[in-house]
């Protein structure tokens, strides 16, 4: 009897190890109506389908179980639409021509708050060129304008880089940290160690550095840094011989 009671108490705990997700989606994009959407997970370099749903009258839904919290991507055919964290709870997805968002669960809400703020900072940096044009049209001194906007641009870049680092470091131990890090790295032309990446990595715990995607990027980046250094060394030697 005692063994049976122990097992009954253990079952809810075991069940809690499986994450049950439910996605309730709305779309105001007419071209999505009647289309199939797919949740895909990147495994060993290939995108694997986990779930699917048809968009009908601007609505779609999915539900299922996953053994652990994971970052996936919502696709229409082979077109990537948005990242989603599959975690326990109800995830509300909204797709419009001007915005995409997933909220309702802690990690999805955190992810899209981060994306929204980072986008605002990027827009502010992009608006500096228009600001320069307006200031010149208003008769401002060109050298003074360049100097002022250079300071503003540097300040915004530092703010954005610090915000990205803070977000990743806050989420070192969950799926957001490694995946946002890889999103950041994917904006580079090829894997390379930048001051920003060095800054993120130097304080990162082993669990973050040992993430497969992070580990592969760092390995390739360090290889490329060695090649760049060797190329520079050869160029310097060649210039000395001349």
Secondary structure, 3 states (H helix, E strand, C coil): CHHHHHHHHHHHHHHHCCEEEEEEEEECCHHHCCCEEEEEEEECCEEEEEEEEECECCEEEEEEEECCCEEEEEEECCEEEEEEEECCEEEEEEECCCCEEEECCHHHHHHHHHHHHHHHHHHHHHCHHHHHHHHHHCCCCHHHHHHHHHHHHHHHHHHHHHHHHHHHHHCCCCHHHHHHHHHHHCCCCCCCCCHHHHHHHHCCCHHHHCCHHHHHHHHHHHHHHHHHHHHHHHHHHHHHHC
